Amino acid sequence: MNVQLVTKTQGVGKYEGLTSEEIISAIARHGVIKEDNGKLVKYLMDNKHWSPLDMINFSFEVETSRAIARQWLRHSSLKPQEHSQRYSDKVIFENIELRKEDKINRQSSTEVFNPIVEGNYDTIQEDIQADILIGDLLKQIEEAYQGLIEAGVAKECARMILPECTQTTLTFNGSLRSWLSFLNVRCDHHAQKEIQELATLVGEILEQEMPKVFSSINWKKGMFM
């Protein structure tokens, strides 16, 4: 998994050279440019005046599994563009971390483990460790996929056999307000571990871009909006 900043709003005219924080403040002041150490943006957030935060945008390129990508797509204010498998001969599977099911919260998982799986499959008669089972299955799928391609099957058809752990790349564009909403939900401890880690990478990049604002909010814990 990986996240990188692709684009961000740049000022022109009298806004040229301003930081993202300064652009928001100037727009909120109806064009008056004034240094306030990020206090105005924090005031806007504290008082739920979100519209000035819709005036700047950031785009991120994200590498993740198909399963986690679906969770990103639920954030409708973020505009996605997914790289098509039709144009790639390469298949990458994301690492699968096995965790125990939480006994109380069905939306969550607990500690990492590697159980023994009973051998009750047609091709597996003996008990086998889960990581070995997964590795063998993914190898078979990759070989089958490449075999279909070599046999002349269109990629748009062959990709139907690829599993949820197949890596995909997407680009998401959104306003600062949308990204704060994303962090609010996906940095929360109820979110799946994998998307929490990706959301943290997004937050760390935004923190570098807007240090004055992000130093005043507890974005890593979520629930600040």
C-alpha positions, 0 to 999 in steps of 0.5 A: 500500500502507498499514498502520494500527493499528486496535485494541490491548489495553487494561487494565481494573481494576488494569491500567487505564492500563498500557502494552502492555509493562506489561500483559505484565510484570504478567501474567507476574508473576501480577498484580504491577505493577512497573516494570522498563523492559521488561527482563522482556519481553526476558527472556521473549523471550530464554528462549522464554517466549512465553505472556505475549506471547499476552496482548495483541493488535493489529489492523492494517488493510492495503491491498495487492494480492491477490498480496501479501495471499495471503502474509499469509494464510499466517500462520495465527496472524493472524486475517483479515477481508477487505473484500469486492469485492461492496460496492465499485464502485471498482477500484484497481490497485497499482503494479507494480514490475518487477524482474529474476529472481535468477539463483540464488535463484528466490524473489527478484528483483534490480534494477528495470528496464523491458524491451522486450516483443516484439510477438507478441500479437494486439492488439500487433504491435510491440515495446513497453515493459513499463510501457506494455504493462501500463498498456494491459492494466489499462485494458482490464480496468478498462473491461471490468469497469465494462462488465460492471457496467453491463450488470447482471453481479453484482460477485461474477461480474465481479470474476473478471476482475480481476488479481492487482495489484487492491488489496484491504483486510484487517484482521488481528488477532494477539497480540504473539507472532504479530506478532513471528513475522510480522516474523521471516519477512517482514522477512527479506531473502528475503521479497518486497520488497513484503511486506517494506515492509508488514512494516516499517510494522507493526514501526514502529507496534509499536515506537511502542507498545512502545519499550522492548521493540523497542529491545532486538531487531533486528526489522528484520533478522528472525531474532530468535525 
